[in-house]
Amino acid sequence: MNHHDQKREYPTPPDMMSAPGHLLRRLNQAYQAAWLAHVDTTTTGPQVAVLMAIRTYPGVEQGMVGASISLDRSTMASIVTRLEERGLISRIRPADDGRKRLLYLTDEGKAAVKDLVGRAQKLDGLLMEGFGPLGMDIVVSMMDSLAQRWEDVADRQG
């Protein structure tokens, strides 16, 4: 349910309208709803990111995929387990190093990632509609800068 579906008795407190965390939560909530409506109800954005990374780097180590798409180890492990259970990827332990897990797309995974990426790109187009190419570049660049900055802040101790 988004704010258009709800009757607001009170406007959003003004301080919240300038709070980055509140705005990020609103964006994330709207994005999740749009993803469910336009892309897929069972495959999440992070799962698609994992599939895309494996498509780009077949045989990549599980930990390297997580690092390349900014997922922590526990989230990555959970996603890989789900994707493997769904038959979209396979995990291979090389004979020379049993600690490693190399990831590959299955045939079903290759078809799924192609379809999901196409739908996700259409959603991206809808979300960025009206910004034009330059505006879109600016928005994406600012989002990347924010992500890098916020990751740095999150990594700091005390």
PyMOL CGO cylinders between C-alpha atoms (Angstrom):
from pymol import cmd
from pymol.cgo import CYLINDER

trace = [
    CYLINDER, 0.00, 0.00, 0.00, 1.44, 3.38, -0.90, 0.3, 1, 1, 1, 1, 1, 1,
    CYLINDER, 1.44, 3.38, -0.90, 0.63, 6.85, 0.34, 0.3, 1, 1, 1, 1, 1, 1,
    CYLINDER, 0.63, 6.85, 0.34, -1.82, 7.37, -2.54, 0.3, 1, 1, 1, 1, 1, 1,
    CYLINDER, -1.82, 7.37, -2.54, -3.96, 4.52, -1.19, 0.3, 1, 1, 1, 1, 1, 1,
    CYLINDER, -3.96, 4.52, -1.19, -4.05, 5.89, 2.33, 0.3, 1, 1, 1, 1, 1, 1,
    CYLINDER, -4.05, 5.89, 2.33, -6.11, 8.78, 3.57, 0.3, 1, 1, 1, 1, 1, 1,
    CYLINDER, -6.11, 8.78, 3.57, -3.75, 11.07, 5.43, 0.3, 1, 1, 1, 1, 1, 1,
    CYLINDER, -3.75, 11.07, 5.43, -5.30, 12.81, 8.36, 0.3, 1, 1, 1, 1, 1, 1,
    CYLINDER, -5.30, 12.81, 8.36, -2.02, 14.54, 9.11, 0.3, 1, 1, 1, 1, 1, 1,
    CYLINDER, -2.02, 14.54, 9.11, 0.72, 15.61, 6.72, 0.3, 1, 1, 1, 1, 1, 1,
    CYLINDER, 0.72, 15.61, 6.72, 4.18, 14.13, 7.06, 0.3, 1, 1, 1, 1, 1, 1,
    CYLINDER, 4.18, 14.13, 7.06, 6.08, 16.04, 9.76, 0.3, 1, 1, 1, 1, 1, 1,
    CYLINDER, 6.08, 16.04, 9.76, 8.26, 18.68, 8.05, 0.3, 1, 1, 1, 1, 1, 1,
    CYLINDER, 8.26, 18.68, 8.05, 11.47, 17.42, 9.71, 0.3, 1, 1, 1, 1, 1, 1,
    CYLINDER, 11.47, 17.42, 9.71, 10.93, 14.02, 8.13, 0.3, 1, 1, 1, 1, 1, 1,
    CYLINDER, 10.93, 14.02, 8.13, 10.66, 15.50, 4.65, 0.3, 1, 1, 1, 1, 1, 1,
    CYLINDER, 10.66, 15.50, 4.65, 14.31, 16.57, 4.88, 0.3, 1, 1, 1, 1, 1, 1,
    CYLINDER, 14.31, 16.57, 4.88, 15.56, 13.42, 6.64, 0.3, 1, 1, 1, 1, 1, 1,
    CYLINDER, 15.56, 13.42, 6.64, 17.59, 11.29, 4.20, 0.3, 1, 1, 1, 1, 1, 1,
    CYLINDER, 17.59, 11.29, 4.20, 16.74, 8.05, 6.02, 0.3, 1, 1, 1, 1, 1, 1,
    CYLINDER, 16.74, 8.05, 6.02, 13.00, 8.71, 5.78, 0.3, 1, 1, 1, 1, 1, 1,
    CYLINDER, 13.00, 8.71, 5.78, 13.24, 9.57, 2.09, 0.3, 1, 1, 1, 1, 1, 1,
    CYLINDER, 13.24, 9.57, 2.09, 15.34, 6.47, 1.45, 0.3, 1, 1, 1, 1, 1, 1,
    CYLINDER, 15.34, 6.47, 1.45, 12.75, 4.31, 3.21, 0.3, 1, 1, 1, 1, 1, 1,
    CYLINDER, 12.75, 4.31, 3.21, 10.01, 5.83, 1.04, 0.3, 1, 1, 1, 1, 1, 1,
    CYLINDER, 10.01, 5.83, 1.04, 12.05, 5.21, -2.11, 0.3, 1, 1, 1, 1, 1, 1,
    CYLINDER, 12.05, 5.21, -2.11, 12.80, 1.64, -1.06, 0.3, 1, 1, 1, 1, 1, 1,
    CYLINDER, 12.80, 1.64, -1.06, 9.16, 0.94, -0.20, 0.3, 1, 1, 1, 1, 1, 1,
    CYLINDER, 9.16, 0.94, -0.20, 8.00, 2.33, -3.55, 0.3, 1, 1, 1, 1, 1, 1,
    CYLINDER, 8.00, 2.33, -3.55, 10.73, 0.44, -5.40, 0.3, 1, 1, 1, 1, 1, 1,
    CYLINDER, 10.73, 0.44, -5.40, 9.82, -2.86, -3.75, 0.3, 1, 1, 1, 1, 1, 1,
    CYLINDER, 9.82, -2.86, -3.75, 6.16, -2.36, -4.67, 0.3, 1, 1, 1, 1, 1, 1,
    CYLINDER, 6.16, -2.36, -4.67, 7.11, -1.46, -8.27, 0.3, 1, 1, 1, 1, 1, 1,
    CYLINDER, 7.11, -1.46, -8.27, 9.40, -4.52, -8.48, 0.3, 1, 1, 1, 1, 1, 1,
    CYLINDER, 9.40, -4.52, -8.48, 6.58, -6.81, -7.40, 0.3, 1, 1, 1, 1, 1, 1,
    CYLINDER, 6.58, -6.81, -7.40, 4.19, -5.22, -9.90, 0.3, 1, 1, 1, 1, 1, 1,
    CYLINDER, 4.19, -5.22, -9.90, 6.53, -5.00, -12.90, 0.3, 1, 1, 1, 1, 1, 1,
    CYLINDER, 6.53, -5.00, -12.90, 9.32, -7.55, -12.53, 0.3, 1, 1, 1, 1, 1, 1,
    CYLINDER, 9.32, -7.55, -12.53, 8.67, -10.61, -10.37, 0.3, 1, 1, 1, 1, 1, 1,
    CYLINDER, 8.67, -10.61, -10.37, 6.94, -11.69, -7.19, 0.3, 1, 1, 1, 1, 1, 1,
    CYLINDER, 6.94, -11.69, -7.19, 9.36, -14.48, -6.28, 0.3, 1, 1, 1, 1, 1, 1,
    CYLINDER, 9.36, -14.48, -6.28, 12.79, -13.29, -7.44, 0.3, 1, 1, 1, 1, 1, 1,
    CYLINDER, 12.79, -13.29, -7.44, 14.19, -10.29, -5.57, 0.3, 1, 1, 1, 1, 1, 1,
    CYLINDER, 14.19, -10.29, -5.57, 16.43, -7.55, -6.88, 0.3, 1, 1, 1, 1, 1, 1,
    CYLINDER, 16.43, -7.55, -6.88, 19.45, -8.88, -4.97, 0.3, 1, 1, 1, 1, 1, 1,
    CYLINDER, 19.45, -8.88, -4.97, 18.79, -12.36, -6.40, 0.3, 1, 1, 1, 1, 1, 1,
    CYLINDER, 18.79, -12.36, -6.40, 18.75, -10.90, -9.91, 0.3, 1, 1, 1, 1, 1, 1,
    CYLINDER, 18.75, -10.90, -9.91, 22.00, -9.08, -9.14, 0.3, 1, 1, 1, 1, 1, 1,
    CYLINDER, 22.00, -9.08, -9.14, 23.58, -12.41, -8.13, 0.3, 1, 1, 1, 1, 1, 1,
    CYLINDER, 23.58, -12.41, -8.13, 22.33, -14.05, -11.32, 0.3, 1, 1, 1, 1, 1, 1,
    CYLINDER, 22.33, -14.05, -11.32, 23.70, -11.17, -13.40, 0.3, 1, 1, 1, 1, 1, 1,
    CYLINDER, 23.70, -11.17, -13.40, 27.10, -11.39, -11.71, 0.3, 1, 1, 1, 1, 1, 1,
    CYLINDER, 27.10, -11.39, -11.71, 27.29, -15.14, -12.30, 0.3, 1, 1, 1, 1, 1, 1,
    CYLINDER, 27.29, -15.14, -12.30, 26.27, -14.62, -15.93, 0.3, 1, 1, 1, 1, 1, 1,
    CYLINDER, 26.27, -14.62, -15.93, 29.08, -12.08, -16.29, 0.3, 1, 1, 1, 1, 1, 1,
    CYLINDER, 29.08, -12.08, -16.29, 31.66, -14.17, -14.41, 0.3, 1, 1, 1, 1, 1, 1,
    CYLINDER, 31.66, -14.17, -14.41, 30.80, -17.88, -14.80, 0.3, 1, 1, 1, 1, 1, 1,
    CYLINDER, 30.80, -17.88, -14.80, 32.67, -20.01, -12.27, 0.3, 1, 1, 1, 1, 1, 1,
    CYLINDER, 32.67, -20.01, -12.27, 33.21, -17.09, -9.92, 0.3, 1, 1, 1, 1, 1, 1,
    CYLINDER, 33.21, -17.09, -9.92, 33.72, -17.74, -6.22, 0.3, 1, 1, 1, 1, 1, 1,
    CYLINDER, 33.72, -17.74, -6.22, 30.65, -17.14, -4.08, 0.3, 1, 1, 1, 1, 1, 1,
    CYLINDER, 30.65, -17.14, -4.08, 32.43, -14.57, -1.88, 0.3, 1, 1, 1, 1, 1, 1,
    CYLINDER, 32.43, -14.57, -1.88, 33.62, -12.60, -4.87, 0.3, 1, 1, 1, 1, 1, 1,
    CYLINDER, 33.62, -12.60, -4.87, 30.08, -12.27, -6.19, 0.3, 1, 1, 1, 1, 1, 1,
    CYLINDER, 30.08, -12.27, -6.19, 28.88, -10.88, -2.87, 0.3, 1, 1, 1, 1, 1, 1,
    CYLINDER, 28.88, -10.88, -2.87, 31.71, -8.36, -2.76, 0.3, 1, 1, 1, 1, 1, 1,
    CYLINDER, 31.71, -8.36, -2.76, 31.13, -7.28, -6.37, 0.3, 1, 1, 1, 1, 1, 1,
    CYLINDER, 31.13, -7.28, -6.37, 27.47, -6.46, -5.76, 0.3, 1, 1, 1, 1, 1, 1,
    CYLINDER, 27.47, -6.46, -5.76, 27.79, -5.19, -2.16, 0.3, 1, 1, 1, 1, 1, 1,
    CYLINDER, 27.79, -5.19, -2.16, 26.07, -8.07, -0.36, 0.3, 1, 1, 1, 1, 1, 1,
    CYLINDER, 26.07, -8.07, -0.36, 27.24, -9.28, 3.04, 0.3, 1, 1, 1, 1, 1, 1,
    CYLINDER, 27.24, -9.28, 3.04, 28.24, -12.93, 3.45, 0.3, 1, 1, 1, 1, 1, 1,
    CYLINDER, 28.24, -12.93, 3.45, 25.11, -14.12, 5.24, 0.3, 1, 1, 1, 1, 1, 1,
    CYLINDER, 25.11, -14.12, 5.24, 22.77, -12.48, 2.72, 0.3, 1, 1, 1, 1, 1, 1,
    CYLINDER, 22.77, -12.48, 2.72, 24.84, -13.86, -0.14, 0.3, 1, 1, 1, 1, 1, 1,
    CYLINDER, 24.84, -13.86, -0.14, 24.80, -17.38, 1.34, 0.3, 1, 1, 1, 1, 1, 1,
    CYLINDER, 24.80, -17.38, 1.34, 21.02, -17.24, 1.77, 0.3, 1, 1, 1, 1, 1, 1,
    CYLINDER, 21.02, -17.24, 1.77, 20.47, -16.01, -1.79, 0.3, 1, 1, 1, 1, 1, 1,
    CYLINDER, 20.47, -16.01, -1.79, 22.77, -18.66, -3.27, 0.3, 1, 1, 1, 1, 1, 1,
    CYLINDER, 22.77, -18.66, -3.27, 20.93, -21.38, -1.35, 0.3, 1, 1, 1, 1, 1, 1,
    CYLINDER, 20.93, -21.38, -1.35, 17.55, -20.16, -2.63, 0.3, 1, 1, 1, 1, 1, 1,
    CYLINDER, 17.55, -20.16, -2.63, 18.75, -19.86, -6.22, 0.3, 1, 1, 1, 1, 1, 1,
    CYLINDER, 18.75, -19.86, -6.22, 20.29, -23.32, -6.09, 0.3, 1, 1, 1, 1, 1, 1,
    CYLINDER, 20.29, -23.32, -6.09, 17.08, -24.80, -4.61, 0.3, 1, 1, 1, 1, 1, 1,
    CYLINDER, 17.08, -24.80, -4.61, 15.14, -23.23, -7.50, 0.3, 1, 1, 1, 1, 1, 1,
    CYLINDER, 15.14, -23.23, -7.50, 17.52, -24.81, -10.02, 0.3, 1, 1, 1, 1, 1, 1,
    CYLINDER, 17.52, -24.81, -10.02, 18.82, -21.48, -11.33, 0.3, 1, 1, 1, 1, 1, 1,
    CYLINDER, 18.82, -21.48, -11.33, 22.45, -21.94, -10.32, 0.3, 1, 1, 1, 1, 1, 1,
    CYLINDER, 22.45, -21.94, -10.32, 24.84, -24.73, -9.43, 0.3, 1, 1, 1, 1, 1, 1,
    CYLINDER, 24.84, -24.73, -9.43, 27.63, -24.63, -6.86, 0.3, 1, 1, 1, 1, 1, 1,
    CYLINDER, 27.63, -24.63, -6.86, 30.76, -26.59, -7.64, 0.3, 1, 1, 1, 1, 1, 1,
    CYLINDER, 30.76, -26.59, -7.64, 33.52, -27.30, -5.13, 0.3, 1, 1, 1, 1, 1, 1,
    CYLINDER, 33.52, -27.30, -5.13, 36.82, -27.62, -7.00, 0.3, 1, 1, 1, 1, 1, 1,
    CYLINDER, 36.82, -27.62, -7.00, 38.87, -30.70, -6.14, 0.3, 1, 1, 1, 1, 1, 1,
    CYLINDER, 38.87, -30.70, -6.14, 41.96, -28.61, -5.37, 0.3, 1, 1, 1, 1, 1, 1,
    CYLINDER, 41.96, -28.61, -5.37, 40.22, -26.39, -2.77, 0.3, 1, 1, 1, 1, 1, 1,
    CYLINDER, 40.22, -26.39, -2.77, 37.11, -27.69, -1.01, 0.3, 1, 1, 1, 1, 1, 1,
    CYLINDER, 37.11, -27.69, -1.01, 36.57, -24.36, 0.75, 0.3, 1, 1, 1, 1, 1, 1,
    CYLINDER, 36.57, -24.36, 0.75, 35.72, -22.58, -2.49, 0.3, 1, 1, 1, 1, 1, 1,
    CYLINDER, 35.72, -22.58, -2.49, 32.30, -22.63, -4.07, 0.3, 1, 1, 1, 1, 1, 1,
    CYLINDER, 32.30, -22.63, -4.07, 32.25, -21.77, -7.75, 0.3, 1, 1, 1, 1, 1, 1,
    CYLINDER, 32.25, -21.77, -7.75, 28.95, -20.57, -9.13, 0.3, 1, 1, 1, 1, 1, 1,
    CYLINDER, 28.95, -20.57, -9.13, 27.42, -21.28, -12.54, 0.3, 1, 1, 1, 1, 1, 1,
    CYLINDER, 27.42, -21.28, -12.54, 24.05, -20.57, -14.11, 0.3, 1, 1, 1, 1, 1, 1,
    CYLINDER, 24.05, -20.57, -14.11, 22.01, -23.59, -15.11, 0.3, 1, 1, 1, 1, 1, 1,
    CYLINDER, 22.01, -23.59, -15.11, 20.16, -23.52, -18.44, 0.3, 1, 1, 1, 1, 1, 1,
    CYLINDER, 20.16, -23.52, -18.44, 17.05, -22.52, -16.50, 0.3, 1, 1, 1, 1, 1, 1,
    CYLINDER, 17.05, -22.52, -16.50, 19.06, -19.79, -14.77, 0.3, 1, 1, 1, 1, 1, 1,
    CYLINDER, 19.06, -19.79, -14.77, 20.32, -18.43, -18.09, 0.3, 1, 1, 1, 1, 1, 1,
    CYLINDER, 20.32, -18.43, -18.09, 16.75, -18.14, -19.38, 0.3, 1, 1, 1, 1, 1, 1,
    CYLINDER, 16.75, -18.14, -19.38, 15.51, -16.63, -16.12, 0.3, 1, 1, 1, 1, 1, 1,
    CYLINDER, 15.51, -16.63, -16.12, 18.21, -13.98, -15.90, 0.3, 1, 1, 1, 1, 1, 1,
    CYLINDER, 18.21, -13.98, -15.90, 17.59, -12.89, -19.48, 0.3, 1, 1, 1, 1, 1, 1,
    CYLINDER, 17.59, -12.89, -19.48, 13.86, -12.48, -18.80, 0.3, 1, 1, 1, 1, 1, 1,
    CYLINDER, 13.86, -12.48, -18.80, 14.30, -10.84, -15.39, 0.3, 1, 1, 1, 1, 1, 1,
    CYLINDER, 14.30, -10.84, -15.39, 16.94, -8.38, -16.57, 0.3, 1, 1, 1, 1, 1, 1,
    CYLINDER, 16.94, -8.38, -16.57, 14.67, -7.33, -19.43, 0.3, 1, 1, 1, 1, 1, 1,
    CYLINDER, 14.67, -7.33, -19.43, 11.80, -6.68, -17.03, 0.3, 1, 1, 1, 1, 1, 1,
    CYLINDER, 11.80, -6.68, -17.03, 14.06, -4.88, -14.55, 0.3, 1, 1, 1, 1, 1, 1,
    CYLINDER, 14.06, -4.88, -14.55, 15.37, -2.63, -17.32, 0.3, 1, 1, 1, 1, 1, 1,
    CYLINDER, 15.37, -2.63, -17.32, 11.79, -1.77, -18.31, 0.3, 1, 1, 1, 1, 1, 1,
    CYLINDER, 11.79, -1.77, -18.31, 11.07, -0.89, -14.67, 0.3, 1, 1, 1, 1, 1, 1,
    CYLINDER, 11.07, -0.89, -14.67, 14.19, 1.27, -14.55, 0.3, 1, 1, 1, 1, 1, 1,
    CYLINDER, 14.19, 1.27, -14.55, 12.90, 3.09, -17.62, 0.3, 1, 1, 1, 1, 1, 1,
    CYLINDER, 12.90, 3.09, -17.62, 9.55, 3.72, -15.95, 0.3, 1, 1, 1, 1, 1, 1,
    CYLINDER, 9.55, 3.72, -15.95, 11.19, 4.92, -12.75, 0.3, 1, 1, 1, 1, 1, 1,
    CYLINDER, 11.19, 4.92, -12.75, 13.49, 7.32, -14.59, 0.3, 1, 1, 1, 1, 1, 1,
    CYLINDER, 13.49, 7.32, -14.59, 10.89, 8.47, -17.11, 0.3, 1, 1, 1, 1, 1, 1,
    CYLINDER, 10.89, 8.47, -17.11, 10.88, 12.22, -17.55, 0.3, 1, 1, 1, 1, 1, 1,
    CYLINDER, 10.88, 12.22, -17.55, 14.47, 12.80, -16.42, 0.3, 1, 1, 1, 1, 1, 1,
    CYLINDER, 14.47, 12.80, -16.42, 16.00, 12.56, -19.89, 0.3, 1, 1, 1, 1, 1, 1,
    CYLINDER, 16.00, 12.56, -19.89, 19.45, 11.05, -20.48, 0.3, 1, 1, 1, 1, 1, 1,
    CYLINDER, 19.45, 11.05, -20.48, 21.38, 13.83, -18.71, 0.3, 1, 1, 1, 1, 1, 1,
    CYLINDER, 21.38, 13.83, -18.71, 18.99, 13.93, -15.76, 0.3, 1, 1, 1, 1, 1, 1,
    CYLINDER, 18.99, 13.93, -15.76, 19.14, 10.17, -15.47, 0.3, 1, 1, 1, 1, 1, 1,
    CYLINDER, 19.14, 10.17, -15.47, 22.95, 10.24, -15.44, 0.3, 1, 1, 1, 1, 1, 1,
    CYLINDER, 22.95, 10.24, -15.44, 22.88, 12.88, -12.69, 0.3, 1, 1, 1, 1, 1, 1,
    CYLINDER, 22.88, 12.88, -12.69, 20.38, 10.95, -10.55, 0.3, 1, 1, 1, 1, 1, 1,
    CYLINDER, 20.38, 10.95, -10.55, 22.28, 7.66, -10.92, 0.3, 1, 1, 1, 1, 1, 1,
    CYLINDER, 22.28, 7.66, -10.92, 25.60, 9.39, -10.19, 0.3, 1, 1, 1, 1, 1, 1,
    CYLINDER, 25.60, 9.39, -10.19, 24.17, 10.99, -7.05, 0.3, 1, 1, 1, 1, 1, 1,
    CYLINDER, 24.17, 10.99, -7.05, 22.71, 7.68, -5.91, 0.3, 1, 1, 1, 1, 1, 1,
    CYLINDER, 22.71, 7.68, -5.91, 26.10, 5.99, -6.40, 0.3, 1, 1, 1, 1, 1, 1,
    CYLINDER, 26.10, 5.99, -6.40, 27.83, 8.76, -4.45, 0.3, 1, 1, 1, 1, 1, 1,
    CYLINDER, 27.83, 8.76, -4.45, 25.30, 8.42, -1.64, 0.3, 1, 1, 1, 1, 1, 1,
    CYLINDER, 25.30, 8.42, -1.64, 25.72, 4.64, -1.55, 0.3, 1, 1, 1, 1, 1, 1,
    CYLINDER, 25.72, 4.64, -1.55, 29.50, 4.96, -1.32, 0.3, 1, 1, 1, 1, 1, 1,
    CYLINDER, 29.50, 4.96, -1.32, 29.30, 7.65, 1.36, 0.3, 1, 1, 1, 1, 1, 1,
    CYLINDER, 29.30, 7.65, 1.36, 26.73, 5.78, 3.45, 0.3, 1, 1, 1, 1, 1, 1,
    CYLINDER, 26.73, 5.78, 3.45, 28.73, 2.53, 3.18, 0.3, 1, 1, 1, 1, 1, 1,
    CYLINDER, 28.73, 2.53, 3.18, 31.78, 4.42, 4.47, 0.3, 1, 1, 1, 1, 1, 1,
    CYLINDER, 31.78, 4.42, 4.47, 29.76, 5.79, 7.40, 0.3, 1, 1, 1, 1, 1, 1,
    CYLINDER, 29.76, 5.79, 7.40, 28.36, 2.32, 8.16, 0.3, 1, 1, 1, 1, 1, 1,
    CYLINDER, 28.36, 2.32, 8.16, 31.89, 0.85, 8.19, 0.3, 1, 1, 1, 1, 1, 1,
    CYLINDER, 31.89, 0.85, 8.19, 33.11, 3.35, 10.80, 0.3, 1, 1, 1, 1, 1, 1,
    CYLINDER, 33.11, 3.35, 10.80, 33.29, 2.25, 14.40, 0.3, 1, 1, 1, 1, 1, 1,
    CYLINDER, 33.29, 2.25, 14.40, 31.74, 4.49, 17.09, 0.3, 1, 1, 1, 1, 1, 1,
]
cmd.load_cgo(trace, "trace")
